[in-house]
Amino acid sequence: MAILVTGGAGYIGSVTVERLTKKGESIVALDDLAHGRRESIDGDVPFYQGSVGDRALIARIVKDHAIESCVHFASLISVGESEQRPAEYFENNVQQGISLIGALLQAGVRNFVFSSTAAVYGDSEKMPIGEDSPQWPKNTYGWTKFMFERLLETYDTAYGLKSICLRYFNASGATERCGEDHDPETHLIPNVLAAAADPQREVRIFGNKYPTPDGTPIRDYVHVADLADAHIGALEHLRGVGTSHALNLGTGRGYSVLEVVEAARRVTGCPIRVRIEASRAGDPPRLVADPSRAKSILGWSPAKSDLSSIIQSAWDWRKKFPHGYKSLTSAK
Ligand SMILES: NC(=O)c1ccc[n+]([C@@H]2O[C@H](COP(=O)([O-])OP(=O)(O)OC[C@H]3O[C@@H](n4cnc5c(N)ncnc54)[C@H](O)[C@@H]3O)[C@@H](O)[C@H]2O)c1
């Protein structure tokens, strides 16, 4: 029996493939490589380049590899882009996702782990954010995840599809092998480290008039290896207890953009230039998780997610792969 990992050549997917493989699980990875990198996963892992919306392909993979569970990372992930191209986001993240779970159900697969996001909460007044906080996403990306979560609830009641929706806060950091290599990169830590590596570059900070102590937005950063381990816990839970849940994955501690820049200056020893720009629509001032439900249900708590370790791991990866995964192919 094997686990299908969609979006397995992406940032969090590749780390999860790495850690599941280390645990001795059989993995099949699927990715359309629109944003993923084939080099990010070991050549020994069975890999299909294709789309999660391709029902015939999913049916074939499930049959050929005796798939028993699916971890669904595949998604378009850029908040800004989702506002400019909402149709693409709904089609990719919702419509294709519906095809995926349709094909899985038809083949008898009942265990499903879904990559959700803190963006489902929108502007939460209460901090830290518990899973029962009101949900009203501030952008199309968040709505695609919100809609898919609702869909999973109804599929559980009607068809017995058991799911764990993992609402990640800010994924960050790297393992020795896998790191963050998005193009364009919209996430803070890789952009801060790019500015550390290149004195000509500046970190763009979107707004410094938020109602936070230094005026910049506060986020909860969680190490990608800790996130990956939560998926392992979620799969074990689905195979054992077998109940559906939505769970926050964060640390419960937030850092402002300026605090992240300062921590990166300490870790790298580099002066990092910043430029303040206008704030972006749809950026809540503060997103910090209450992760206690993930602890009680999965026994999960982040072990590698202190900010300095996150930045150190991402910096080490960057030094090893200065051009991201392209460094691997250009070295051959
Ligand atoms: N990175 C974060 O901080 C963060 C935070 C919250 C939630 N998430 C969620 O986690 C998941 C993974 O995020 P990531 O940062 O690794 O992103 P990523 O872009 O690195 O990985 C997503 C992968 O999915 C693939 N993909 C997209 N649509 C596909 C499709 N229709 N068929 C097949 N493959 C497809 C892409 O090629 C890419 O490799 C996403 O669902 C994202 O919404 C990420």
The ligand as an SDF file (V2000), in Angstrom:
LIG
                    3D

 44 48  0  0  0  0  0  0  0  0999 V2000
    4.1560   27.8880    2.0110 N   0  0  0  0  0  0  0  0  0  0  0  0
    3.3340   28.2980    2.9770 C   0  0  0  0  0  0  0  0  0  0  0  0
    3.7170   29.0860    3.8500 O   0  0  0  0  0  0  0  0  0  0  0  0
    1.9320   27.7710    3.0450 C   0  0  0  0  0  0  0  0  0  0  0  0
    1.0730   28.2770    4.0370 C   0  0  0  0  0  0  0  0  0  0  0  0
   -0.2240   27.7950    4.1070 C   0  0  0  0  0  0  0  0  0  0  0  0
   -0.6520   26.8020    3.2400 C   0  0  0  0  0  0  0  0  0  0  0  0
    0.1850   26.3410    2.2690 N   0  0  0  0  0  0  0  0  0  0  0  0
   -0.3000   25.2800    1.3670 C   0  0  0  0  0  0  0  0  0  0  0  0
    0.6300   24.2270    1.3300 O   0  0  0  0  0  0  0  0  0  0  0  0
    0.6590   23.6010    0.0490 C   0  0  0  0  0  0  0  0  0  0  0  0
    2.0820   23.5340   -0.4650 C   0  0  0  0  0  0  0  0  0  0  0  0
    2.6210   24.8530   -0.5020 O   0  0  0  0  0  0  0  0  0  0  0  0
    4.1120   25.1000   -1.0060 P   0  0  0  0  0  0  0  0  0  0  0  0
    4.6230   26.3350   -0.3580 O   0  0  0  0  0  0  0  0  0  0  0  0
    4.8810   23.8560   -0.9190 O   0  0  0  0  0  0  0  0  0  0  0  0
    3.8040   25.4640   -2.5420 O   0  0  0  0  0  0  0  0  0  0  0  0
    4.5780   25.0080   -3.8610 P   0  0  0  0  0  0  0  0  0  0  0  0
    4.1040   25.9080   -4.9590 O   0  0  0  0  0  0  0  0  0  0  0  0
    6.0370   24.9250   -3.6120 O   0  0  0  0  0  0  0  0  0  0  0  0
    3.9980   23.5410   -4.0800 O   0  0  0  0  0  0  0  0  0  0  0  0
    2.7680   23.2850   -4.6970 C   0  0  0  0  0  0  0  0  0  0  0  0
    3.0340   22.2700   -5.7890 C   0  0  0  0  0  0  0  0  0  0  0  0
    1.8000   21.9010   -6.3890 O   0  0  0  0  0  0  0  0  0  0  0  0
    1.9990   21.7680   -7.7940 C   0  0  0  0  0  0  0  0  0  0  0  0
    0.6760   21.9350   -8.4060 N   0  0  0  0  0  0  0  0  0  0  0  0
   -0.1250   23.0310   -8.3720 C   0  0  0  0  0  0  0  0  0  0  0  0
   -1.2820   22.7800   -8.9870 N   0  0  0  0  0  0  0  0  0  0  0  0
   -1.2200   21.4980   -9.4400 C   0  0  0  0  0  0  0  0  0  0  0  0
   -2.1310   20.6680  -10.1520 C   0  0  0  0  0  0  0  0  0  0  0  0
   -3.3170   21.1050  -10.5180 N   0  0  0  0  0  0  0  0  0  0  0  0
   -1.7500   19.4010  -10.4340 N   0  0  0  0  0  0  0  0  0  0  0  0
   -0.5440   18.9330  -10.0570 C   0  0  0  0  0  0  0  0  0  0  0  0
    0.3610   19.6820   -9.3810 N   0  0  0  0  0  0  0  0  0  0  0  0
    0.0190   20.9530   -9.0650 C   0  0  0  0  0  0  0  0  0  0  0  0
    3.0160   22.8300   -8.1450 C   0  0  0  0  0  0  0  0  0  0  0  0
    3.7300   22.5530   -9.3370 O   0  0  0  0  0  0  0  0  0  0  0  0
    3.9170   22.8190   -6.9110 C   0  0  0  0  0  0  0  0  0  0  0  0
    5.0200   21.9430   -7.0750 O   0  0  0  0  0  0  0  0  0  0  0  0
   -0.2830   24.4150   -0.8320 C   0  0  0  0  0  0  0  0  0  0  0  0
   -1.5210   23.7510   -0.8600 O   0  0  0  0  0  0  0  0  0  0  0  0
   -0.4040   25.7340   -0.0940 C   0  0  0  0  0  0  0  0  0  0  0  0
   -1.6490   26.3500   -0.3310 O   0  0  0  0  0  0  0  0  0  0  0  0
    1.4740   26.8060    2.1470 C   0  0  0  0  0  0  0  0  0  0  0  0
  1  2  1  0
  2  3  2  0
  2  4  1  0
  4  5  1  0
  4 44  2  0
  5  6  2  0
  6  7  1  0
  7  8  2  0
  8  9  1  0
  8 44  1  0
  9 10  1  0
  9 42  1  0
 10 11  1  0
 11 12  1  0
 11 40  1  0
 12 13  1  0
 13 14  1  0
 14 15  2  0
 14 16  1  0
 14 17  1  0
 17 18  1  0
 18 19  2  0
 18 20  1  0
 18 21  1  0
 21 22  1  0
 22 23  1  0
 23 24  1  0
 23 38  1  0
 24 25  1  0
 25 26  1  0
 25 36  1  0
 26 27  1  0
 26 35  1  0
 27 28  2  0
 28 29  1  0
 29 30  1  0
 29 35  2  0
 30 31  1  0
 30 32  2  0
 32 33  1  0
 33 34  2  0
 34 35  1  0
 36 37  1  0
 36 38  1  0
 38 39  1  0
 40 41  1  0
 40 42  1  0
 42 43  1  0
M  CHG  2   8   1  16  -1
M  END
$$$$
